[in-house]
Amino acid sequence: MVQPPQTQQSWIRAEESARHGVFVFLILLTLANLDIMARATRKEQENATREWVAWGVVFVLLAFFIIVPEQEQIQARAGTPGR
């Protein structure tokens, strides 16, 4: 089945966006891991892990409930395709 060009382009944009999101996530995860592993003792590493997880939860909630809906609203007003 051949998809209309507009549908195909939206799938391509969605795939590009997903790839970008995964890339950013992996970079942030790597940086957090480097910070945690740079700690001298196991106890410091555990405390750093707790801090990173707490901040991670906050930023995920911000992204899902505030940032993404706002970006979608701006894009819908501008009439530009999402990225």
N, C-alpha and C positions, 0 to 999 in steps of 0.2 A: 504494500500500500504506500503510495507516495503522498507525503504531507504537503500541504500548501506552504509556499515560501515563508509566509509570516509565522506560521507555527514552527517551522524548522528553525527560523532565526531566533525565536524565543527560547527554544531548547538549547541552541548554541550559546546564547547569552547566559542562560541558567547554568549550563555546564562550566562556562568560563568563571562565573561568579563562585560556583562551588569549589573549583580548583583554587581560586584566589583565597577563599576562606580557609581551606585546608592548609595551604602554604603558610598563611599568616599564623594559624593555630600551631603548626609544627615549629615555626620559628620561636614563638612565645614559649612553647613547652620546652624547647631546647634551652632557651635562656634561663627559664625558671630552674630547670634541672642543673645547669651550670652553677647558678647561685646557691642552690641547696648543697651540691656536692663540694662546693668551695669551703664549706664550714668545717671547722677543725674536729669537733667531736660529734658523736652520734646524737647526743641530746640537742645540740645546736641544729643539726640537720632535721631532726624531728620538729623542732619549733619553727624552723624556716618552712617546712612542708605545710604545717598548720596555717601559717600566715599566707602562703601562696594559695592554698585551697580556699581560705576565707575570701581573699581578694578575687579569686577566680569566680566564686559563686556570685559575688556582688556584680562583677562585670558581665557575667552571662545573663543575669536578671536584667541589668540595664540594657543590654543589647536586645534581648527578646521583647521586652515590654515598652521600651522608650525609644531607642535609637532606630531600630529597623522599621517600626510603624511610621516614625517621623520621616525617614528617608523615602519610604513608599508614598507617603502623602505628598512630599515635595515633588517627587518624580511624576506622580499622577497630575498634579497641578501644572507642571511644566510640559507634560505630554511627551517626555523623553522616555526611552526604554530603560528598564532597570539594569543595573550592573552589579 
